[in-house]
């Protein structure tokens, strides 16, 4: 199974920055920096913690995602 890690990274970062700018949650800004430097395995753990469906990021034939 191949996962589009960069799309996952971008979506996680955008979610964190949205929580920071929209809700003033300071911890989300720090989390966005951690997401930027995270390994693929760490990103999957973060996505799981945030209840993000990792299946939306599976790459199928011809490098196309299901989403």
Residue pairs with C-beta under 8 A, 6 or more apart in sequence:
1 58
2 58
2 59
3 40
3 44
3 54
3 57
3 58
3 59
4 57
4 58
4 59
4 65
5 40
5 43
5 57
7 57
7 65
8 43
8 44
8 47
8 52
8 54
8 57
9 35
9 36
9 38
9 43
11 52
12 35
12 43
12 46
12 47
12 50
12 52
13 32
13 35
13 36
15 50
15 52
16 28
16 29
16 31
16 32
16 35
17 28
17 29
17 32
18 28
19 25
19 28
20 26
20 28
20 29
20 32
31 46
34 46
35 43
35 46
38 46
44 54
47 54
47 57
48 54
55 66
56 65
56 66
56 67
57 65
57 67
58 65
58 66
59 65
60 66
